[in-house]
Structures are given as C-alpha cells and as structure tokens.
C-alpha cells in the first residue's frame, strides 16, 4: 500500500490501537531495562515498531490530536 492509498478513514480507525501501543511503550520504558522481562522487552520492541510504521502514513498523522501527536513525539522513535 502506498501513502496515497492510505485514507483518512483508515488513519482515524488506526488511532485507538496506536495509542494503546503508546501506553504500552510508556509503561515498559518506566521499568528499568535490567528489570524488564523477556515479554516486556518483546512488547516494547513490537509496539515501538507499530508506532513507527503508523507515523509514516500522512493521513494517520493528520488524524491524531495535538496531544496524541505530542505523546508520540515524546517517545523519540
């Protein structure tokens, strides 16, 4: 799929799941790296990747509120 094929409706539909990924990343980053379980490390890797992929879609970024985009930007992915 190209960026041109990714619609505003798709972007809006993807926001809730991506914000869940943001919450997981924030939660797992709050745990000291040496204290993270293998499952937490895998969750962190997977959810950071999910956010990076979504942020490449123009219509997804347009669908974010200012505060949602700020939360994602704060992750420095």
N, CA, C, O and CB atoms as a CASP TS submission, in Angstrom:
PFRMAT TS
TARGET T0000
AUTHOR 0000-0000-0000
METHOD Language model
MODEL 1
PARENT N/A
ATOM      1  N   UNK     1       0.843  -1.177   0.000  1.00  0.00           N
ATOM      2  CA  UNK     1       0.000   0.000   0.000  1.00  0.00           C
ATOM      3  C   UNK     1       0.891   1.243   0.000  1.00  0.00           C
ATOM      4  O   UNK     1       1.917   1.294   0.678  1.00  0.00           O
ATOM      5  CB  UNK     1      -0.961  -0.004   1.222  1.00  0.00           C
ATOM      6  N   UNK     2       0.484   2.214  -0.756  1.00  0.00           N
ATOM      7  CA  UNK     2       1.224   3.474  -0.795  1.00  0.00           C
ATOM      8  C   UNK     2       0.554   4.485   0.131  1.00  0.00           C
ATOM      9  O   UNK     2      -0.580   4.295   0.571  1.00  0.00           O
ATOM     10  CB  UNK     2       1.303   4.026  -2.246  1.00  0.00           C
ATOM     11  N   UNK     3       1.274   5.550   0.413  1.00  0.00           N
ATOM     12  CA  UNK     3       0.717   6.605   1.258  1.00  0.00           C
ATOM     13  C   UNK     3      -0.564   7.163   0.641  1.00  0.00           C
ATOM     14  O   UNK     3      -1.499   7.511   1.362  1.00  0.00           O
ATOM     15  CB  UNK     3       1.746   7.735   1.465  1.00  0.00           C
ATOM     16  N   UNK     4      -0.610   7.249  -0.690  1.00  0.00           N
ATOM     17  CA  UNK     4      -1.783   7.779  -1.382  1.00  0.00           C
ATOM     18  C   UNK     4      -3.000   6.869  -1.212  1.00  0.00           C
ATOM     19  O   UNK     4      -4.136   7.338  -1.289  1.00  0.00           O
ATOM     20  CB  UNK     4      -1.477   7.965  -2.866  1.00  0.00           C
ATOM     21  N   UNK     5      -2.775   5.579  -0.983  1.00  0.00           N
ATOM     22  CA  UNK     5      -3.873   4.632  -0.809  1.00  0.00           C
ATOM     23  C   UNK     5      -4.387   4.565   0.629  1.00  0.00           C
ATOM     24  O   UNK     5      -5.471   4.039   0.878  1.00  0.00           O
ATOM     25  CB  UNK     5      -3.431   3.262  -1.248  1.00  0.00           C
ATOM     26  N   UNK     6      -3.622   5.088   1.557  1.00  0.00           N
ATOM     27  CA  UNK     6      -3.993   5.082   2.974  1.00  0.00           C
ATOM     28  C   UNK     6      -4.920   6.270   3.211  1.00  0.00           C
ATOM     29  O   UNK     6      -4.498   7.424   3.129  1.00  0.00           O
ATOM     30  CB  UNK     6      -2.719   5.151   3.911  1.00  0.00           C
ATOM     31  N   UNK     7      -6.175   5.980   3.502  1.00  0.00           N
ATOM     32  CA  UNK     7      -7.203   7.022   3.561  1.00  0.00           C
ATOM     33  C   UNK     7      -7.334   7.656   4.945  1.00  0.00           C
ATOM     34  O   UNK     7      -6.802   7.152   5.934  1.00  0.00           O
ATOM     35  CB  UNK     7      -8.535   6.445   3.147  1.00  0.00           C
ATOM     36  N   UNK     8      -8.050   8.763   4.984  1.00  0.00           N
ATOM     37  CA  UNK     8      -8.332   9.435   6.257  1.00  0.00           C
ATOM     38  C   UNK     8      -9.132   8.518   7.178  1.00  0.00           C
ATOM     39  O   UNK     8      -8.907   8.510   8.388  1.00  0.00           O
ATOM     40  CB  UNK     8      -9.101  10.755   6.018  1.00  0.00           C
ATOM     41  N   UNK     9     -10.060   7.748   6.620  1.00  0.00           N
ATOM     42  CA  UNK     9     -10.837   6.801   7.435  1.00  0.00           C
ATOM     43  C   UNK     9      -9.937   5.735   8.041  1.00  0.00           C
ATOM     44  O   UNK     9     -10.116   5.348   9.196  1.00  0.00           O
ATOM     45  CB  UNK     9     -11.937   6.138   6.591  1.00  0.00           C
ATOM     46  N   UNK    10      -8.980   5.264   7.271  1.00  0.00           N
ATOM     47  CA  UNK    10      -8.036   4.270   7.788  1.00  0.00           C
ATOM     48  C   UNK    10      -7.205   4.878   8.911  1.00  0.00           C
ATOM     49  O   UNK    10      -6.974   4.245   9.941  1.00  0.00           O
ATOM     50  CB  UNK    10      -7.116   3.743   6.658  1.00  0.00           C
ATOM     51  N   UNK    11      -6.761   6.108   8.699  1.00  0.00           N
ATOM     52  CA  UNK    11      -5.964   6.787   9.720  1.00  0.00           C
ATOM     53  C   UNK    11      -6.732   6.936  11.017  1.00  0.00           C
ATOM     54  O   UNK    11      -6.212   6.640  12.093  1.00  0.00           O
ATOM     55  CB  UNK    11      -5.521   8.152   9.226  1.00  0.00           C
ATOM     56  N   UNK    12      -7.963   7.393  10.917  1.00  0.00           N
ATOM     57  CA  UNK    12      -8.795   7.578  12.113  1.00  0.00           C
ATOM     58  C   UNK    12      -9.054   6.247  12.816  1.00  0.00           C
ATOM     59  O   UNK    12      -9.071   6.183  14.045  1.00  0.00           O
ATOM     60  CB  UNK    12     -10.130   8.242  11.739  1.00  0.00           C
ATOM     61  N   UNK    13      -9.255   5.195  12.040  1.00  0.00           N
ATOM     62  CA  UNK    13      -9.525   3.876  12.622  1.00  0.00           C
ATOM     63  C   UNK    13      -8.295   3.310  13.337  1.00  0.00           C
ATOM     64  O   UNK    13      -8.433   2.528  14.278  1.00  0.00           O
ATOM     65  CB  UNK    13      -9.986   2.902  11.530  1.00  0.00           C
ATOM     66  N   UNK    14      -7.110   3.693  12.905  1.00  0.00           N
ATOM     67  CA  UNK    14      -5.869   3.164  13.489  1.00  0.00           C
ATOM     68  C   UNK    14      -5.411   3.910  14.749  1.00  0.00           C
ATOM     69  O   UNK    14      -4.534   3.425  15.463  1.00  0.00           O
ATOM     70  CB  UNK    14      -4.770   3.216  12.458  1.00  0.00           C
ATOM     71  N   UNK    15      -5.981   5.058  15.024  1.00  0.00           N
ATOM     72  CA  UNK    15      -5.536   5.857  16.171  1.00  0.00           C
ATOM     73  C   UNK    15      -5.711   5.124  17.508  1.00  0.00           C
ATOM     74  O   UNK    15      -4.757   5.088  18.286  1.00  0.00           O
ATOM     75  CB  UNK    15      -6.300   7.171  16.207  1.00  0.00           C
ATOM     76  N   UNK    16      -6.868   4.543  17.817  1.00  0.00           N
ATOM     77  CA  UNK    16      -7.018   3.907  19.141  1.00  0.00           C
ATOM     78  C   UNK    16      -5.978   2.815  19.420  1.00  0.00           C
ATOM     79  O   UNK    16      -5.388   2.788  20.500  1.00  0.00           O
ATOM     80  CB  UNK    16      -8.403   3.310  19.262  1.00  0.00           C
ATOM     81  N   UNK    17      -5.753   1.926  18.465  1.00  0.00           N
ATOM     82  CA  UNK    17      -4.780   0.851  18.681  1.00  0.00           C
ATOM     83  C   UNK    17      -3.363   1.409  18.829  1.00  0.00           C
ATOM     84  O   UNK    17      -2.562   0.897  19.612  1.00  0.00           O
ATOM     85  CB  UNK    17      -4.831  -0.154  17.520  1.00  0.00           C
ATOM     86  N   UNK    18      -3.071   2.447  18.078  1.00  0.00           N
ATOM     87  CA  UNK    18      -1.740   3.034  18.175  1.00  0.00           C
ATOM     88  C   UNK    18      -1.545   3.723  19.519  1.00  0.00           C
ATOM     89  O   UNK    18      -0.452   3.681  20.083  1.00  0.00           O
ATOM     90  CB  UNK    18      -1.509   4.027  17.036  1.00  0.00           C
ATOM     91  N   UNK    19      -2.584   4.349  20.031  1.00  0.00           N
ATOM     92  CA  UNK    19      -2.460   4.970  21.346  1.00  0.00           C
ATOM     93  C   UNK    19      -2.335   3.911  22.445  1.00  0.00           C
ATOM     94  O   UNK    19      -1.721   4.174  23.480  1.00  0.00           O
ATOM     95  CB  UNK    19      -3.667   5.877  21.621  1.00  0.00           C
ATOM     96  N   UNK    20      -2.900   2.732  22.241  1.00  0.00           N
ATOM     97  CA  UNK    20      -2.666   1.625  23.168  1.00  0.00           C
ATOM     98  C   UNK    20      -1.195   1.228  23.127  1.00  0.00           C
ATOM     99  O   UNK    20      -0.595   0.928  24.159  1.00  0.00           O
ATOM    100  CB  UNK    20      -3.570   0.410  22.821  1.00  0.00           C
ATOM    101  N   UNK    21      -0.621   1.229  21.929  1.00  0.00           N
ATOM    102  CA  UNK    21       0.814   0.945  21.796  1.00  0.00           C
ATOM    103  C   UNK    21       1.643   1.990  22.532  1.00  0.00           C
ATOM    104  O   UNK    21       2.641   1.655  23.170  1.00  0.00           O
ATOM    105  CB  UNK    21       1.222   0.898  20.313  1.00  0.00           C
ATOM    106  N   UNK    22       1.236   3.250  22.446  1.00  0.00           N
ATOM    107  CA  UNK    22       1.936   4.315  23.163  1.00  0.00           C
ATOM    108  C   UNK    22       1.907   4.039  24.663  1.00  0.00           C
ATOM    109  O   UNK    22       2.927   4.177  25.338  1.00  0.00           O
ATOM    110  CB  UNK    22       1.303   5.694  22.854  1.00  0.00           C
ATOM    111  N   UNK    23       0.758   3.656  25.184  1.00  0.00           N
ATOM    112  CA  UNK    23       0.635   3.369  26.617  1.00  0.00           C
ATOM    113  C   UNK    23       1.532   2.194  27.028  1.00  0.00           C
ATOM    114  O   UNK    23       2.137   2.218  28.100  1.00  0.00           O
ATOM    115  CB  UNK    23      -0.833   3.063  26.976  1.00  0.00           C
ATOM    116  N   UNK    24       1.616   1.177  26.182  1.00  0.00           N
ATOM    117  CA  UNK    24       2.479   0.029  26.478  1.00  0.00           C
ATOM    118  C   UNK    24       3.938   0.448  26.474  1.00  0.00           C
ATOM    119  O   UNK    24       4.700   0.045  27.353  1.00  0.00           O
ATOM    120  CB  UNK    24       2.250  -1.102  25.461  1.00  0.00           C
ATOM    121  N   UNK    25       4.334   1.245  25.505  1.00  0.00           N
ATOM    122  CA  UNK    25       5.719   1.727  25.440  1.00  0.00           C
ATOM    123  C   UNK    25       6.043   2.563  26.677  1.00  0.00           C
ATOM    124  O   UNK    25       7.095   2.380  27.289  1.00  0.00           O
ATOM    125  CB  UNK    25       5.952   2.559  24.151  1.00  0.00           C
ATOM    126  N   UNK    26       5.156   3.469  27.043  1.00  0.00           N
ATOM    127  CA  UNK    26       5.390   4.292  28.241  1.00  0.00           C
ATOM    128  C   UNK    26       5.506   3.425  29.489  1.00  0.00           C
ATOM    129  O   UNK    26       6.379   3.644  30.329  1.00  0.00           O
ATOM    130  CB  UNK    26       4.255   5.319  28.420  1.00  0.00           C
ATOM    131  N   UNK    27       4.621   2.441  29.604  1.00  0.00           N
ATOM    132  CA  UNK    27       4.642   1.546  30.766  1.00  0.00           C
ATOM    133  C   UNK    27       5.953   0.757  30.838  1.00  0.00           C
ATOM    134  O   UNK    27       6.594   0.692  31.887  1.00  0.00           O
ATOM    135  CB  UNK    27       3.449   0.578  30.713  1.00  0.00           C
ATOM    136  N   UNK    28       6.336   0.163  29.715  1.00  0.00           N
ATOM    137  CA  UNK    28       7.523  -0.690  29.728  1.00  0.00           C
ATOM    138  C   UNK    28       8.817   0.112  29.818  1.00  0.00           C
ATOM    139  O   UNK    28       9.796  -0.366  30.391  1.00  0.00           O
ATOM    140  CB  UNK    28       7.547  -1.555  28.489  1.00  0.00           C
ATOM    141  N   UNK    29       8.838   1.310  29.266  1.00  0.00           N
ATOM    142  CA  UNK    29      10.032   2.145  29.407  1.00  0.00           C
ATOM    143  C   UNK    29      10.233   2.618  30.841  1.00  0.00           C
ATOM    144  O   UNK    29      11.353   2.931  31.243  1.00  0.00           O
ATOM    145  CB  UNK    29       9.944   3.344  28.482  1.00  0.00           C
ATOM    146  N   UNK    30       9.157   2.670  31.605  1.00  0.00           N
ATOM    147  CA  UNK    30       9.254   3.098  33.003  1.00  0.00           C
ATOM    148  C   UNK    30       9.946   2.039  33.862  1.00  0.00           C
ATOM    149  O   UNK    30      10.374   2.323  34.981  1.00  0.00           O
ATOM    150  CB  UNK    30       7.858   3.397  33.566  1.00  0.00           C
ATOM    151  N   UNK    31      10.052   0.834  33.340  1.00  0.00           N
ATOM    152  CA  UNK    31      10.728  -0.253  34.048  1.00  0.00           C
ATOM    153  C   UNK    31      12.200  -0.225  33.655  1.00  0.00           C
ATOM    154  O   UNK    31      12.533  -0.137  32.473  1.00  0.00           O
ATOM    155  CB  UNK    31      10.079  -1.647  33.718  1.00  0.00           C
ATOM    156  N   UNK    32      13.066  -0.299  34.636  1.00  0.00           N
ATOM    157  CA  UNK    32      14.495  -0.325  34.361  1.00  0.00           C
ATOM    158  C   UNK    32      14.800  -1.415  33.342  1.00  0.00           C
ATOM    159  O   UNK    32      14.273  -2.524  33.434  1.00  0.00           O
ATOM    160  CB  UNK    32      15.301  -0.549  35.659  1.00  0.00           C
ATOM    161  N   UNK    33      15.644  -1.102  32.380  1.00  0.00           N
ATOM    162  CA  UNK    33      15.947  -2.053  31.316  1.00  0.00           C
ATOM    163  C   UNK    33      16.399  -3.406  31.873  1.00  0.00           C
ATOM    164  O   UNK    33      16.034  -4.454  31.340  1.00  0.00           O
ATOM    165  CB  UNK    33      17.021  -1.483  30.400  1.00  0.00           C
ATOM    166  N   UNK    34      17.178  -3.379  32.925  1.00  0.00           N
ATOM    167  CA  UNK    34      17.686  -4.633  33.509  1.00  0.00           C
ATOM    168  C   UNK    34      16.593  -5.416  34.239  1.00  0.00           C
ATOM    169  O   UNK    34      16.751  -6.610  34.495  1.00  0.00           O
ATOM    170  CB  UNK    34      18.832  -4.333  34.477  1.00  0.00           C
ATOM    171  N   UNK    35      15.494  -4.754  34.571  1.00  0.00           N
ATOM    172  CA  UNK    35      14.398  -5.411  35.290  1.00  0.00           C
ATOM    173  C   UNK    35      13.271  -5.889  34.372  1.00  0.00           C
ATOM    174  O   UNK    35      12.342  -6.552  34.835  1.00  0.00           O
ATOM    175  CB  UNK    35      13.833  -4.467  36.322  1.00  0.00           C
ATOM    176  N   UNK    36      13.338  -5.566  33.095  1.00  0.00           N
ATOM    177  CA  UNK    36      12.277  -5.964  32.168  1.00  0.00           C
ATOM    178  C   UNK    36      12.332  -7.464  31.905  1.00  0.00           C
ATOM    179  O   UNK    36      13.404  -8.048  31.745  1.00  0.00           O
ATOM    180  CB  UNK    36      12.393  -5.188  30.844  1.00  0.00           C
ATOM    181  N   UNK    37      11.156  -8.065  31.866  1.00  0.00           N
ATOM    182  CA  UNK    37      11.066  -9.480  31.499  1.00  0.00           C
ATOM    183  C   UNK    37      11.241  -9.606  29.985  1.00  0.00           C
ATOM    184  O   UNK    37      11.181  -8.611  29.263  1.00  0.00           O
ATOM    185  CB  UNK    37       9.699 -10.098  31.957  1.00  0.00           C
ATOM    186  N   UNK    38      11.452 -10.811  29.521  1.00  0.00           N
ATOM    187  CA  UNK    38      11.546 -11.041  28.079  1.00  0.00           C
ATOM    188  C   UNK    38      10.245 -10.630  27.389  1.00  0.00           C
ATOM    189  O   UNK    38      10.266 -10.093  26.282  1.00  0.00           O
ATOM    190  CB  UNK    38      11.866 -12.525  27.784  1.00  0.00           C
ATOM    191  N   UNK    39       9.127 -10.883  28.042  1.00  0.00           N
ATOM    192  CA  UNK    39       7.838 -10.500  27.468  1.00  0.00           C
ATOM    193  C   UNK    39       7.728  -8.974  27.353  1.00  0.00           C
ATOM    194  O   UNK    39       7.239  -8.465  26.344  1.00  0.00           O
ATOM    195  CB  UNK    39       6.681 -11.057  28.327  1.00  0.00           C
ATOM    196  N   UNK    40       8.174  -8.252  28.365  1.00  0.00           N
ATOM    197  CA  UNK    40       8.135  -6.784  28.321  1.00  0.00           C
ATOM    198  C   UNK    40       9.067  -6.252  27.240  1.00  0.00           C
ATOM    199  O   UNK    40       8.727  -5.295  26.545  1.00  0.00           O
ATOM    200  CB  UNK    40       8.519  -6.189  29.690  1.00  0.00           C
ATOM    201  N   UNK    41      10.219  -6.853  27.096  1.00  0.00           N
ATOM    202  CA  UNK    41      11.154  -6.439  26.037  1.00  0.00           C
ATOM    203  C   UNK    41      10.530  -6.656  24.664  1.00  0.00           C
ATOM    204  O   UNK    41      10.640  -5.801  23.785  1.00  0.00           O
ATOM    205  CB  UNK    41      12.487  -7.219  26.147  1.00  0.00           C
ATOM    206  N   UNK    42       9.874  -7.804  24.481  1.00  0.00           N
ATOM    207  CA  UNK    42       9.222  -8.107  23.205  1.00  0.00           C
ATOM    208  C   UNK    42       8.056  -7.149  22.949  1.00  0.00           C
ATOM    209  O   UNK    42       7.879  -6.667  21.831  1.00  0.00           O
ATOM    210  CB  UNK    42       8.725  -9.567  23.187  1.00  0.00           C
ATOM    211  N   UNK    43       7.267  -6.878  23.985  1.00  0.00           N
ATOM    212  CA  UNK    43       6.156  -5.923  23.857  1.00  0.00           C
ATOM    213  C   UNK    43       6.668  -4.551  23.454  1.00  0.00           C
ATOM    214  O   UNK    43       6.094  -3.898  22.583  1.00  0.00           O
ATOM    215  CB  UNK    43       5.370  -5.823  25.174  1.00  0.00           C
ATOM    216  N   UNK    44       7.738  -4.119  24.083  1.00  0.00           N
ATOM    217  CA  UNK    44       8.307  -2.808  23.794  1.00  0.00           C
ATOM    218  C   UNK    44       8.767  -2.740  22.333  1.00  0.00           C
ATOM    219  O   UNK    44       8.448  -1.789  21.620  1.00  0.00           O
ATOM    220  CB  UNK    44       9.487  -2.507  24.749  1.00  0.00           C
ATOM    221  N   UNK    45       9.509  -3.743  21.901  1.00  0.00           N
ATOM    222  CA  UNK    45      10.005  -3.799  20.523  1.00  0.00           C
ATOM    223  C   UNK    45       8.852  -3.764  19.524  1.00  0.00           C
ATOM    224  O   UNK    45       8.867  -2.984  18.572  1.00  0.00           O
ATOM    225  CB  UNK    45      10.849  -5.065  20.309  1.00  0.00           C
ATOM    226  N   UNK    46       7.858  -4.612  19.747  1.00  0.00           N
ATOM    227  CA  UNK    46       6.724  -4.735  18.837  1.00  0.00           C
ATOM    228  C   UNK    46       5.904  -3.443  18.780  1.00  0.00           C
ATOM    229  O   UNK    46       5.520  -3.001  17.698  1.00  0.00           O
ATOM    230  CB  UNK    46       5.833  -5.901  19.264  1.00  0.00           C
ATOM    231  N   UNK    47       5.640  -2.845  19.926  1.00  0.00           N
ATOM    232  CA  UNK    47       4.804  -1.641  19.964  1.00  0.00           C
ATOM    233  C   UNK    47       5.538  -0.407  19.467  1.00  0.00           C
ATOM    234  O   UNK    47       4.923   0.454  18.836  1.00  0.00           O
ATOM    235  CB  UNK    47       4.309  -1.397  21.370  1.00  0.00           C
ATOM    236  N   UNK    48       6.825  -0.295  19.729  1.00  0.00           N
ATOM    237  CA  UNK    48       7.591   0.807  19.141  1.00  0.00           C
ATOM    238  C   UNK    48       7.573   0.695  17.616  1.00  0.00           C
ATOM    239  O   UNK    48       7.415   1.696  16.916  1.00  0.00           O
ATOM    240  CB  UNK    48       9.053   0.807  19.669  1.00  0.00           C
ATOM    241  N   UNK    49       7.734  -0.514  17.113  1.00  0.00           N
ATOM    242  CA  UNK    49       7.689  -0.725  15.664  1.00  0.00           C
ATOM    243  C   UNK    49       6.339  -0.360  15.069  1.00  0.00           C
ATOM    244  O   UNK    49       6.271   0.241  13.997  1.00  0.00           O
ATOM    245  CB  UNK    49       8.012  -2.166  15.337  1.00  0.00           C
ATOM    246  N   UNK    50       5.271  -0.720  15.759  1.00  0.00           N
ATOM    247  CA  UNK    50       3.915  -0.397  15.306  1.00  0.00           C
ATOM    248  C   UNK    50       3.751   1.119  15.178  1.00  0.00           C
ATOM    249  O   UNK    50       3.207   1.608  14.188  1.00  0.00           O
ATOM    250  CB  UNK    50       2.858  -0.976  16.284  1.00  0.00           C
ATOM    251  N   UNK    51       4.218   1.850  16.174  1.00  0.00           N
ATOM    252  CA  UNK    51       4.084   3.314  16.153  1.00  0.00           C
ATOM    253  C   UNK    51       4.893   3.918  15.010  1.00  0.00           C
ATOM    254  O   UNK    51       4.413   4.807  14.307  1.00  0.00           O
ATOM    255  CB  UNK    51       4.540   3.919  17.497  1.00  0.00           C
ATOM    256  N   UNK    52       6.111   3.438  14.825  1.00  0.00           N
ATOM    257  CA  UNK    52       6.966   3.951  13.746  1.00  0.00           C
ATOM    258  C   UNK    52       6.288   3.751  12.394  1.00  0.00           C
ATOM    259  O   UNK    52       6.280   4.653  11.556  1.00  0.00           O
ATOM    260  CB  UNK    52       8.349   3.252  13.760  1.00  0.00           C
ATOM    261  N   UNK    53       5.727   2.579  12.188  1.00  0.00           N
ATOM    262  CA  UNK    53       5.052   2.295  10.916  1.00  0.00           C
ATOM    263  C   UNK    53       3.870   3.241  10.717  1.00  0.00           C
ATOM    264  O   UNK    53       3.728   3.821   9.640  1.00  0.00           O
ATOM    265  CB  UNK    53       4.573   0.823  10.869  1.00  0.00           C
ATOM    266  N   UNK    54       3.035   3.408  11.714  1.00  0.00           N
ATOM    267  CA  UNK    54       1.851   4.266  11.573  1.00  0.00           C
ATOM    268  C   UNK    54       2.226   5.719  11.315  1.00  0.00           C
ATOM    269  O   UNK    54       1.544   6.413  10.561  1.00  0.00           O
ATOM    270  CB  UNK    54       0.985   4.176  12.822  1.00  0.00           C
ATOM    271  N   UNK    55       3.306   6.180  11.935  1.00  0.00           N
ATOM    272  CA  UNK    55       3.698   7.584  11.774  1.00  0.00           C
ATOM    273  C   UNK    55       4.207   7.892  10.363  1.00  0.00           C
ATOM    274  O   UNK    55       4.420   9.056  10.025  1.00  0.00           O
ATOM    275  CB  UNK    55       4.771   7.941  12.790  1.00  0.00           C
ATOM    276  N   UNK    56       4.398   6.877   9.553  1.00  0.00           N
ATOM    277  CA  UNK    56       4.821   7.096   8.162  1.00  0.00           C
ATOM    278  C   UNK    56       3.637   7.425   7.249  1.00  0.00           C
ATOM    279  O   UNK    56       3.832   7.893   6.127  1.00  0.00           O
ATOM    280  CB  UNK    56       5.550   5.857   7.634  1.00  0.00           C
ATOM    281  N   UNK    57       2.415   7.184   7.725  1.00  0.00           N
ATOM    282  CA  UNK    57       1.214   7.438   6.924  1.00  0.00           C
ATOM    283  C   UNK    57       0.707   8.859   7.172  1.00  0.00           C
ATOM    284  O   UNK    57       0.347   9.201   8.299  1.00  0.00           O
ATOM    285  CB  UNK    57       0.105   6.405   7.253  1.00  0.00           C
ATOM    286  N   UNK    58       0.679   9.665   6.150  1.00  0.00           N
ATOM    287  CA  UNK    58       0.255  11.063   6.253  1.00  0.00           C
ATOM    288  C   UNK    58      -1.131  11.194   6.876  1.00  0.00           C
ATOM    289  O   UNK    58      -1.330  12.014   7.772  1.00  0.00           O
ATOM    290  CB  UNK    58       0.263  11.717   4.878  1.00  0.00           C
ATOM    291  N   UNK    59      -2.078  10.405   6.419  1.00  0.00           N
ATOM    292  CA  UNK    59      -3.454  10.523   6.915  1.00  0.00           C
ATOM    293  C   UNK    59      -3.573  10.060   8.364  1.00  0.00           C
ATOM    294  O   UNK    59      -4.437  10.539   9.099  1.00  0.00           O
ATOM    295  CB  UNK    59      -4.404   9.712   6.034  1.00  0.00           C
ATOM    296  N   UNK    60      -2.723   9.146   8.773  1.00  0.00           N
ATOM    297  CA  UNK    60      -2.726   8.746  10.179  1.00  0.00           C
ATOM    298  C   UNK    60      -2.280   9.923  11.044  1.00  0.00           C
ATOM    299  O   UNK    60      -2.927  10.243  12.041  1.00  0.00           O
ATOM    300  CB  UNK    60      -1.802   7.516  10.409  1.00  0.00           C
ATOM    301  N   UNK    61      -1.194  10.557  10.668  1.00  0.00           N
ATOM    302  CA  UNK    61      -0.674  11.694  11.438  1.00  0.00           C
ATOM    303  C   UNK    61      -1.702  12.815  11.486  1.00  0.00           C
ATOM    304  O   UNK    61      -1.865  13.458  12.523  1.00  0.00           O
ATOM    305  CB  UNK    61       0.648  12.211  10.828  1.00  0.00           C
ATOM    306  N   UNK    62      -2.396  13.057  10.382  1.00  0.00           N
ATOM    307  CA  UNK    62      -3.441  14.090  10.349  1.00  0.00           C
ATOM    308  C   UNK    62      -4.587  13.752  11.300  1.00  0.00           C
ATOM    309  O   UNK    62      -5.234  14.654  11.833  1.00  0.00           O
ATOM    310  CB  UNK    62      -3.982  14.259   8.920  1.00  0.00           C
ATOM    311  N   UNK    63      -4.844  12.466  11.518  1.00  0.00           N
ATOM    312  CA  UNK    63      -5.957  12.038  12.374  1.00  0.00           C
ATOM    313  C   UNK    63      -5.651  12.194  13.860  1.00  0.00           C
ATOM    314  O   UNK    63      -6.566  12.168  14.684  1.00  0.00           O
ATOM    315  CB  UNK    63      -6.305  10.594  12.083  1.00  0.00           C
ATOM    316  N   UNK    64      -4.391  12.356  14.209  1.00  0.00           N
ATOM    317  CA  UNK    64      -4.008  12.498  15.618  1.00  0.00           C
ATOM    318  C   UNK    64      -4.379  13.876  16.150  1.00  0.00           C
ATOM    319  O   UNK    64      -4.299  14.876  15.436  1.00  0.00           O
ATOM    320  CB  UNK    64      -2.503  12.258  15.792  1.00  0.00           C
ATOM    321  N   UNK    65      -4.781  13.911  17.402  1.00  0.00           N
ATOM    322  CA  UNK    65      -4.965  15.210  18.056  1.00  0.00           C
ATOM    323  C   UNK    65      -3.582  15.769  18.383  1.00  0.00           C
ATOM    324  O   UNK    65      -2.579  15.060  18.298  1.00  0.00           O
ATOM    325  CB  UNK    65      -5.852  15.084  19.357  1.00  0.00           C
ATOM    326  N   UNK    66      -3.543  17.019  18.749  1.00  0.00           N
ATOM    327  CA  UNK    66      -2.271  17.644  19.115  1.00  0.00           C
ATOM    328  C   UNK    66      -1.631  16.920  20.288  1.00  0.00           C
ATOM    329  O   UNK    66      -0.420  16.696  20.291  1.00  0.00           O
ATOM    330  CB  UNK    66      -2.476  19.124  19.460  1.00  0.00           C
ATOM    331  N   UNK    67      -2.425  16.551  21.282  1.00  0.00           N
ATOM    332  CA  UNK    67      -1.865  15.878  22.458  1.00  0.00           C
ATOM    333  C   UNK    67      -1.410  14.452  22.129  1.00  0.00           C
ATOM    334  O   UNK    67      -0.409  13.980  22.669  1.00  0.00           O
ATOM    335  CB  UNK    67      -2.899  15.849  23.592  1.00  0.00           C
ATOM    336  N   UNK    68      -2.134  13.774  21.255  1.00  0.00           N
ATOM    337  CA  UNK    68      -1.708  12.427  20.855  1.00  0.00           C
ATOM    338  C   UNK    68      -0.374  12.480  20.106  1.00  0.00           C
ATOM    339  O   UNK    68       0.520  11.671  20.353  1.00  0.00           O
ATOM    340  CB  UNK    68      -2.788  11.759  19.973  1.00  0.00           C
ATOM    341  N   UNK    69      -0.256  13.434  19.199  1.00  0.00           N
ATOM    342  CA  UNK    69       0.996  13.568  18.446  1.00  0.00           C
ATOM    343  C   UNK    69       2.143  13.941  19.378  1.00  0.00           C
ATOM    344  O   UNK    69       3.261  13.453  19.206  1.00  0.00           O
ATOM    345  CB  UNK    69       0.852  14.626  17.333  1.00  0.00           C
ATOM    346  N   UNK    70       1.885  14.788  20.349  1.00  0.00           N
ATOM    347  CA  UNK    70       2.921  15.177  21.311  1.00  0.00           C
ATOM    348  C   UNK    70       3.393  13.970  22.125  1.00  0.00           C
ATOM    349  O   UNK    70       4.587  13.825  22.387  1.00  0.00           O
ATOM    350  CB  UNK    70       2.394  16.278  22.253  1.00  0.00           C
ATOM    351  N   UNK    71       2.459  13.110  22.525  1.00  0.00           N
ATOM    352  CA  UNK    71       2.825  11.899  23.283  1.00  0.00           C
ATOM    353  C   UNK    71       3.727  10.999  22.432  1.00  0.00           C
ATOM    354  O   UNK    71       4.720  10.457  22.918  1.00  0.00           O
ATOM    355  CB  UNK    71       1.547  11.118  23.729  1.00  0.00           C
ATOM    356  N   UNK    72       3.364  10.852  21.167  1.00  0.00           N
ATOM    357  CA  UNK    72       4.177  10.013  20.266  1.00  0.00           C
ATOM    358  C   UNK    72       5.530  10.665  20.027  1.00  0.00           C
ATOM    359  O   UNK    72       6.554   9.984  20.080  1.00  0.00           O
ATOM    360  CB  UNK    72       3.449   9.782  18.914  1.00  0.00           C
ATOM    361  N   UNK    73       5.557  11.954  19.768  1.00  0.00           N
ATOM    362  CA  UNK    73       6.829  12.656  19.555  1.00  0.00           C
ATOM    363  C   UNK    73       7.742  12.534  20.774  1.00  0.00           C
ATOM    364  O   UNK    73       8.961  12.426  20.635  1.00  0.00           O
ATOM    365  CB  UNK    73       6.575  14.137  19.239  1.00  0.00           C
ATOM    366  N   UNK    74       7.148  12.553  21.969  1.00  0.00           N
ATOM    367  CA  UNK    74       7.934  12.466  23.203  1.00  0.00           C
ATOM    368  C   UNK    74       8.660  11.125  23.339  1.00  0.00           C
ATOM    369  O   UNK    74       9.627  11.011  24.092  1.00  0.00           O
ATOM    370  CB  UNK    74       7.030  12.682  24.408  1.00  0.00           C
ATOM    371  N   UNK    75       8.194  10.123  22.614  1.00  0.00           N
ATOM    372  CA  UNK    75       8.845   8.811  22.671  1.00  0.00           C
ATOM    373  C   UNK    75      10.172   8.794  21.901  1.00  0.00           C
ATOM    374  O   UNK    75      10.998   7.903  22.096  1.00  0.00           O
ATOM    375  CB  UNK    75       7.908   7.739  22.111  1.00  0.00           C
ATOM    376  N   UNK    76      10.362   9.770  21.042  1.00  0.00           N
ATOM    377  CA  UNK    76      11.596   9.885  20.231  1.00  0.00           C
ATOM    378  C   UNK    76      11.912   8.608  19.463  1.00  0.00           C
ATOM    379  O   UNK    76      13.016   8.069  19.541  1.00  0.00           O
ATOM    380  CB  UNK    76      12.780  10.239  21.126  1.00  0.00           C
ATOM    381  N   UNK    77      10.928   8.148  18.732  1.00  0.00           N
ATOM    382  CA  UNK    77      11.138   6.940  17.928  1.00  0.00           C
ATOM    383  C   UNK    77      11.752   7.327  16.628  1.00  0.00           C
ATOM    384  O   UNK    77      12.018   6.466  15.790  1.00  0.00           O
ATOM    385  CB  UNK    77       9.828   6.172  17.695  1.00  0.00           C
TER
END
